[in-house]
Amino acid sequence: MGQDEHYVDADLYEHEYKRRREDVNYYVAMAAGELAPGAEILDLCCGSGRVTRALLRAGFHVQGLDTSEPMLERARQGVSRLPKRFRDNADLESGDMKDFDFERRFPLIVCAFNSFEHLYSRADIESALACIKRHLEPEGVFAFDVQMPDLAWLQKDPDKKWARTKFKHPVTKQRLAYSTNHVYDPVRQIAFIRLYYEPLEDGPLKETAVVNLSQRKFYPAELAALLHYNGFAVNRHRGDFGGDYLDEFAESQVLLCRHARDSD
Ligand SMILES: C[S@@+](CC[C@H](N)C(=O)[O-])C[C@H]1O[C@@H](n2cnc3c(N)ncnc32)[C@H](O)[C@@H]1O
């Protein structure tokens, strides 16, 4: 379905997103504001550990969960390079956000960087939300972000290649060109994205590699309704990590949810 190919080359993933710090800083600041020092956080879809490492460095314990073995391996490597007082506070496990059981609750559950967009059907979404709800302390916070659907982008010509950039692979050092296009299914609200990696010189990559990545798009009122009907109160629904309002210019949806009360 396109939820794993983009995560096979975890070194490349880390390289591509190494300058993406706003979300990491936001989740760390939020944890520091909401939690007691040293509290345990569930980092759902922890991936290569971008957010995990920062939460550990801030003194929290982190339980990570992800389906991708290469991403978990990269996350374990990164954690092993942290000072001992931090690295001993991490536990990274293989598992699916739609079906997990840690037999304990957490004061904060984070699902960062569009990972929620890997839930492709209503059944997927409801299974994940049920697991999250079962693992959230009574006063706990579920914090996540997804993209704001960009209607112009979704309708781009799927036969052209977009966003072409050249770069050096961080491990093989081979020069590659990156480009992308996608087909959008407006019924299932899924963008079937193809990432193209084209070799520009001799090296381990001999011909253009096509990596599939599928993202389920969430419209704001629909997302709020899904959360509401699955027992969550949405306390904040903003347009970026700096707290800007969700409006027609927003690129992200940044949400902070708690258990719904009778009054919600
Ligand atoms: C865009 S990455 C985000 C990773 C990390 N949270 C970050 O901020 O860099 C999405 C992650 O979700 C993971 N993933 C996709 N579907 C999943 C599922 N059903 N359960 C758990 N992890 C999943 C992928 O393996 C990948 O590591």
The ligand as an ORCA input file, in Angstrom:
! r2SCAN-3c Opt
* xyz 0 1
  C       6.888      9.890      8.073
  S       7.569      8.646      9.091
  C       7.629      9.491     10.646
  C       8.647      8.900     11.571
  C       8.918      9.709     12.842
  N       7.726      9.835     13.658
  C       9.472     11.095     12.490
  O       8.892     12.085     12.967
  O      10.481     11.174     11.790
  C       6.234      7.498      9.289
  C       6.606      6.270     10.086
  O       5.410      5.509     10.305
  C       5.741      4.127     10.257
  N       4.494      3.385     10.042
  C       3.731      3.328      8.926
  N       2.625      2.594      9.148
  C       2.698      2.175     10.444
  C       1.851      1.390     11.268
  N       0.687      0.887     10.821
  N       2.215      1.182     12.560
  C       3.403      1.673     13.042
  N       4.244      2.401     12.285
  C       3.893      2.659     11.013
  C       6.759      4.028      9.150
  O       7.506      2.853      9.228
  C       7.571      5.298      9.399
  O       8.671      5.041     10.251
*
